[in-house]
């Protein structure tokens, strides 16, 4: 059974502890900022260079697959359009050609897609490392205690956004 005195002591202790925490928090207010990493990445010329690098690296294979796809579509259209006037043997040969082309397409397209995704991820990770280094430098220069990605904040004033400073940092190359 709690007496009035015990209740008073617990309440007073809670108030003192709360005041202590509030005082400690107020004594060291954290300087916070946020950045929009996606917006930063989209503004950088390196992002366009990544796309150009990927296209240069895989362009010939992409074109070969595109030509194969056009050939398949041509043959499918031909069998649909000319099928009624073709002999049974011609229809069979064209159907086999289409089937072989589709198998070849699958054998070429899947590995290429996986390789392109892997290379894009490698290049994106390199770019993210550059962005992270720039964020660290801007945060250090601005004496920020915490820098959040803009997606982590439900609301923040624009004055807390250091994205432009990060872009300038990257572009300056420092």
N, C-alpha and C positions, 0 to 999 in steps of 0.2 A: 504494500500500500504506500503510495507516494504522498508525502506530507507537503504542505504548502512551502515549507522551508526548502525541501529537496527540489521541488519544482522551480522555485526562485533561483536556486544555485545553478541548476541545469540551464535555465533560460539565460542567466547572466553569463555563464560560461560560453554558451552558443553565440551570444551577441559579441562577446570579447573576441572569440575565435574568428567570427565573421568579419569584424572590424580589422583584425590583424591581416586576414587574407586580402581584404579590400585595399588596405594600406600597402601591402606588399605588391599587389598588382598595379596600383596607381604609381608606386615608386619606380616601377620598371615597365612602362607602357611599351609594347612592341611596335616597331615601325613596320607596317605591312604594305605590300604592293601586290599587283597581279599583272600577268602577261597573257596574251592570247597567242599561244605557240603556233596554231594553225595560220592565223593571220600573218604572223611574222614570216613563217615559211613561204607563204604565197607571195610575199613581197620581195623575196630574195631572188636574184638572178640565178643563184645556184639551183633553185627548184626547176627552172626552165632548162638549165644545163643537164640536170639529171634526166629529164625526158628526152632530150636530144641524144644523150649518151646511150640510153636504153634503145632508142630507135636506130642509132648507128650500129649498135652491137647486134641487134636482132632483126634489122630491116630486111635483109635478104631472105631470112626464113619466114618472116611475116608475109612478104610478097609471094613467096612460093606457096604458102598455105592459101593466100588469097586467090592465086591463080587456080589452084586445085579446087577451091570452093566454086569459082566461076565455071570451071569445067564440069563439075558435078551438076550445078544448076542448069547448064546448057544441055547436058545429056538427059536430065530429068524432064526438062521442057521438050526436048526432041522426042523422047519416048511417049510423052503425053500427047504431043501434037501429031507426030507421024506414026505412032504405034498402030492405029487401025489399018494403015496402008503398008506396013512392014510385014515381011514374012515372019513366021514363028521363030526361025533360026536367028534372024536379025534382031528381033525383040529380045531373045535370050542372050545374045552376045552383048547387046547394049545394057541389059539389066546386070549382067556379070561385070561389065566395065564400071558401071555405077557403083556396084557393091565393092569392087576392088578400090575404087577411088575413095569411097567412104571409109574403108579400113585404113587406107594410107593417110587420109585426113586425120582420123583419130590418133594414129601412131605419131603424127607430126605435131598436132595441135596441143595435145595434153602436156607433153614434156616442155614444149615451148612456153605454154602458159605458166607452168610451174617455175621454169627457169627465169622468166621475166618477173614474176612476183618476187622470187628470191632476190634478184638483182635490185629491184625497186626497193625492197626492204633494206638491203645493205646500204644503198645510196641514201635512203631516208634516215637511217640510223647515223650515218656520217653527218648529215645536215643537222639532225637533232643534237648531236654532240657539239657542233659549232654553236647552235642556238643556246644550249645549256651553258657553255663556257661564257658566252656573251651575257647571259642572265646573271651568272655568278659575278662577273666583273661589274655590271651595272649595280647589282645589289650591294656589292662591297663599296663601290664609290658613293652610293647613296645612303650607306649605313642602314640598309634594310635588314630587319631581323627575320622576316618571313616574306617569301615571294610565292604566291599561289598561281596555279593555272586559272584562267578566267572561268573555266567550267566548274571550278570548285566553289566559286562565290555565287551565292544566289543574288546578291546585290552588292555593288561597289561603285563609288563615285569615280568618274572618269579621271579625276586627279590622282587616283591610286594606280592608274594604268601606266606601266613603264615600257610597254611594247615598242613605242617609237624610239625610245632610248636604246633598246636592245637592237633594233634594226640599224640604227646609226652606229652602234658599237661593232656590229658585224661588218657593215660597209666600210668602216674605217680600218678594219683589219687589225685592230689592236687587241 
